[in-house]
Amino acid sequence: MTVLLRDDEIRDRLDAPTTVAAMRAALLAARSGRLVAPPRAAASLAGGRMVLTAGQLTDEWYGFRSYDTFGHPAGEQVVVLHDATTGEVRAVAVGAEIGSRRTGGLGAVAVDALARPDAATVGLVGAGGQAWAQLWAITAVRPVREVTVFSPTRSRREAFAARARTELGLAVRAVGSAPEAVRDRAVVVLATTSVTPVVCAADLAPGTHVNLVGFKQRNRSEFGRDLLDTADVLVTDSRPQAFAYDPPLLAADPPYAERLVELGAVLAGAVPGRTGPEQLTVFCSVGLAGTEVLLLAELARAGVPGR
């Protein structure tokens, strides 16, 4: 029987430690070649695009995630899990939650691998679903002591702070500017829809780790080249996806391209990550294909009460 999951069930069933562990396994599986994760594909339609990310865990499953760029308020994403042996559809997830949580999980793996071991402060620029998923997942890898958050809309940043205090039990403070949000933070997350830089490298303390979640393309980026110029370590979850972006990913441009390494390689010990406490480490999140399907497979394997 095919399992159908919606956002409320995913929120109830998918905890942060499970998500982070699954994303770590996915990155290592992609590194070894067991997870087949090609760049996303898109079909242009009237007024927008349909986008598809597909993946395959050899001998276990294959599947895809699809979403559109029409901007409908109720626009929904779909993740479909197929059994590799029979081709049957084992599970379907409808909604944005599984995508946000896998992105948060990938970001938390980057924090765990690249941030200082004693990192306990987080600065967020952005107060939407992606920012929330990042913070939610980071709590699984670091004992977060203090959080600052900025969004241009005061009510949004204050609501985010209140929710994080209630649901995550964190000391969270809404602040009045992006530089204030990232100042003296050990971990910084940029998760905005801004097409121009919201912070500069000079706003960051030595030793900061940065997760870049929002726009990161040439001529459309929430950060500037100064951040890439300053970074001692530059990492992404998928080099093939990074180089397939259109417009091109800023970090895939020379002279950054030769420095851009995969997080899976860092996890496997094939390339170094952070080697000193004063280094600035930067993670460019592009969305390793197949990771949403992998999370859906975890949920299907665990089963859903009452089904």
CORZIKA-V142967 format. One record per residue. N is the residue number from 0. SS is DSSP state (a for helix, b for strand, c for the rest). PHI is phi as a letter, one per 30 degrees, with the letter a starting at -180 (NA if undefined). PSI is psi as a letter, one per 20 degrees, with the letter a starting at -180 (* if undefined). Layout:
n=(N & N)
ss=(SS & SS)
phi=(PHI & PHI)
psi=(PSI & PSI)
//
This chain:
n=(0 & 1 & 2 & 3 & 4 & 5 & 6 & 7 & 8 & 9 & 10 & 11 & 12 & 13 & 14 & 15 & 16 & 17 & 18 & 19 & 20 & 21 & 22 & 23 & 24 & 25 & 26 & 27 & 28 & 29 & 30 & 31 & 32 & 33 & 34 & 35 & 36 & 37 & 38 & 39 & 40 & 41 & 42 & 43 & 44 & 45 & 46 & 47 & 48 & 49 & 50 & 51 & 52 & 53 & 54 & 55 & 56 & 57 & 58 & 59 & 60 & 61 & 62 & 63 & 64 & 65 & 66 & 67 & 68 & 69 & 70 & 71 & 72 & 73 & 74 & 75 & 76 & 77 & 78 & 79 & 80 & 81 & 82 & 83 & 84 & 85 & 86 & 87 & 88 & 89 & 90 & 91 & 92 & 93 & 94 & 95 & 96 & 97 & 98 & 99 & 100 & 101 & 102 & 103 & 104 & 105 & 106 & 107 & 108 & 109 & 110 & 111 & 112 & 113 & 114 & 115 & 116 & 117 & 118 & 119 & 120 & 121 & 122 & 123 & 124 & 125 & 126 & 127 & 128 & 129 & 130 & 131 & 132 & 133 & 134 & 135 & 136 & 137 & 138 & 139 & 140 & 141 & 142 & 143 & 144 & 145 & 146 & 147 & 148 & 149 & 150 & 151 & 152 & 153 & 154 & 155 & 156 & 157 & 158 & 159 & 160 & 161 & 162 & 163 & 164 & 165 & 166 & 167 & 168 & 169 & 170 & 171 & 172 & 173 & 174 & 175 & 176 & 177 & 178 & 179 & 180 & 181 & 182 & 183 & 184 & 185 & 186 & 187 & 188 & 189 & 190 & 191 & 192 & 193 & 194 & 195 & 196 & 197 & 198 & 199 & 200 & 201 & 202 & 203 & 204 & 205 & 206 & 207 & 208 & 209 & 210 & 211 & 212 & 213 & 214 & 215 & 216 & 217 & 218 & 219 & 220 & 221 & 222 & 223 & 224 & 225 & 226 & 227 & 228 & 229 & 230 & 231 & 232 & 233 & 234 & 235 & 236 & 237 & 238 & 239 & 240 & 241 & 242 & 243 & 244 & 245 & 246 & 247 & 248 & 249 & 250 & 251 & 252 & 253 & 254 & 255 & 256 & 257 & 258 & 259 & 260 & 261 & 262 & 263 & 264 & 265 & 266 & 267 & 268 & 269 & 270 & 271 & 272 & 273 & 274 & 275 & 276 & 277 & 278 & 279 & 280 & 281 & 282 & 283 & 284 & 285 & 286 & 287 & 288 & 289 & 290 & 291 & 292 & 293 & 294 & 295 & 296 & 297 & 298 & 299 & 300 & 301 & 302 & 303 & 304 & 305 & 306)
ss=(c & c & b & b & b & b & a & a & a & a & a & a & a & c & c & a & a & a & a & a & a & a & a & a & a & a & a & a & a & a & a & a & c & c & b & b & c & c & c & c & b & b & b & b & b & c & c & b & b & b & b & b & b & b & b & b & b & c & c & c & b & b & b & b & b & b & b & b & c & c & c & c & c & c & c & c & c & b & b & b & b & b & b & c & c & c & c & c & b & b & b & b & b & b & c & c & a & a & a & a & a & a & a & a & a & a & a & a & a & a & a & a & a & a & c & c & c & c & c & c & b & b & b & b & b & c & c & c & a & a & a & a & a & a & a & a & a & a & c & c & c & c & c & c & c & b & b & b & b & b & c & c & c & a & a & a & a & a & a & a & a & a & a & a & a & a & a & a & c & c & c & b & b & b & c & c & c & a & a & a & a & a & c & c & c & c & b & b & b & b & c & c & c & c & c & c & c & c & c & c & a & a & a & c & c & c & c & c & b & b & b & b & c & c & c & b & b & c & c & b & b & c & c & c & a & a & a & a & a & a & c & c & b & b & b & b & c & c & a & a & a & a & a & a & c & c & c & c & b & a & a & a & c & c & c & c & a & a & a & b & b & b & a & a & a & a & a & c & c & c & c & c & c & c & c & c & c & c & c & c & b & b & b & b & c & c & c & c & c & c & a & a & a & a & a & a & a & a & a & a & a & a & c & c & c & c & c)
phi=(NA & d & d & c & b & c & e & d & d & d & d & d & c & c & c & d & e & d & d & d & d & d & d & d & d & d & d & d & d & d & d & d & j & d & c & d & b & d & e & d & c & b & c & d & b & d & j & l & b & c & c & b & c & c & a & b & c & e & i & c & a & b & l & a & b & b & a & b & c & d & i & d & e & c & e & c & c & b & c & b & c & c & d & d & d & c & i & d & d & d & a & b & c & c & k & c & d & d & d & d & d & d & d & d & d & d & d & d & d & d & d & d & d & c & d & e & e & c & d & b & b & b & c & c & c & k & b & c & d & d & d & d & d & d & d & e & d & d & d & d & b & b & d & d & c & a & b & c & b & b & b & e & c & e & d & d & d & d & d & d & d & d & d & d & d & d & d & c & i & c & d & b & b & d & b & c & a & d & e & d & d & c & d & h & c & d & b & b & b & c & b & b & c & d & c & b & e & c & b & b & e & d & d & c & d & e & i & d & c & b & c & c & c & d & e & b & c & e & i & a & a & d & b & c & d & d & d & d & d & d & d & d & b & b & b & b & d & a & d & e & d & e & d & c & d & b & d & d & d & e & d & c & d & d & c & d & e & d & c & d & c & d & d & d & d & d & d & d & i & d & b & d & c & d & b & a & d & c & d & c & c & b & c & c & d & c & j & e & d & i & d & d & d & d & d & d & d & d & d & d & d & d & i & c & e & i & c)
psi=(p & p & p & p & q & r & g & h & h & g & h & h & h & o & r & g & g & g & g & g & g & h & h & g & h & g & g & h & h & h & g & i & i & h & o & o & m & r & q & q & q & q & p & p & r & o & j & a & q & p & p & p & p & q & r & p & o & p & j & g & r & r & a & r & p & q & r & r & k & h & j & p & h & j & p & q & q & p & p & p & p & q & p & h & g & h & i & q & o & h & q & p & p & p & r & i & g & h & g & g & h & h & g & g & g & g & h & h & g & g & g & h & h & h & q & q & h & j & p & j & q & p & p & p & o & p & k & a & h & g & g & g & h & g & g & g & h & h & i & i & i & q & n & p & h & q & p & q & p & p & q & h & o & g & h & g & h & h & h & g & g & g & g & h & g & g & h & i & k & q & o & p & p & p & r & j & q & g & h & h & h & i & p & k & q & h & p & p & p & o & m & r & j & p & j & q & p & h & r & r & h & i & i & q & q & q & j & q & p & p & p & o & h & b & p & k & r & p & j & n & p & i & r & r & h & h & g & h & h & h & p & h & p & o & q & r & i & o & g & g & g & h & i & i & q & o & r & q & p & g & i & i & q & q & j & h & g & i & i & o & r & q & h & h & h & g & h & i & j & h & q & q & c & p & j & q & h & i & q & o & p & p & o & o & o & i & n & p & q & i & h & h & h & g & g & h & h & g & g & h & h & h & q & p & p & i & *)
//
